[in-house]
Amino acid sequence: WYQRRVREAVVSTQSTGSSGINAEYGTDKQIVLNPNEAQKKEIKSMEFAVHEVYAMDVFVTTGSGKMKEANLSTTVHKRSDETYLLKMKASRAFFSEVSKRFTLMPFSLRAFEDEKKAKMGLKECVTHELLHPYPVQQDSDGKPVAQFKYTVLVVPNGNIRINGGLFDTSLFKSEHQIEDKEVVALLAQSANRKAGGKKKKKRPNLQPRRLKSKPPPKISVDKFFLMMNFYWIGIYFKKKKKKVLCVDTT
């Protein structure tokens, strides 16, 4: 594709959210790009599940795709699980700042105001394995390598890429094209959350309902007076009956 190769044996893992520094490697769910012969025998099929998180790591090169460590000093490091009582004051100050600012995340020496002072404290931390370096890698043919890292959330109605920036293809033009129709169709699909999704449920109306009163039936004047006569006659007999019951019979 575009006369480029994906680096061999790159593993992207599920982030489990465990508290361990290397907890992301304690999962069976792994995505292997361009696996080598040994990995092809060990790879197991898996299914993505909702609410899972994956840390994606992609290397692309114009060379063979086989990597080796370059003979260059790295500036990117990450804390380890080891403990050690540092001797130098500069090392203790440097490691304390790393623990407060970056905790378990990788960092670069460029993030420090005084980079020379940071390098002084770095040496003892690396020697006693308090920090793990990220070695500079290059293609075995000496060709340039590009790396892309990002995090993907698997949600019910699609996927969300939460970091790593976006690659604007309109800013670049290649003399090569992808001819595989299946790959072209796959790239045309969006990996982001689908629009629409589930409809939001309407909130119940908690205000009391007002009952609509029925209008009184229409009656004629003659019928109205007839009903009033019966009403008063009924009252008259009720009063008379009460008077009869109250008569002293002794």
Buried (B, 14 or more C-beta within 10 A) or exposed (E): BEEBBBBBBBEBBBBBEEEEBEBBEEBEBBBBBBBEEEBEEEEEEEEEEEEBBBBBBBBBBBBEBBBEEBEEEBBBBBBBEEEBEBEBEBBBBBBEBBEEEBEBEEBBBEEBEEEEEBBBBBEBBBEBEBBBEEBBBBBEEEBEBEEEBBBBBBBEEBBBBEEBEEEEEEEEEEEEEEEEEEEEEEEEEEEEBEEEEEEEEEEEEEEEEEEEEEEEEEEEEEEEEEEEEEEEEEEEEEEEEEEEEEEEEE
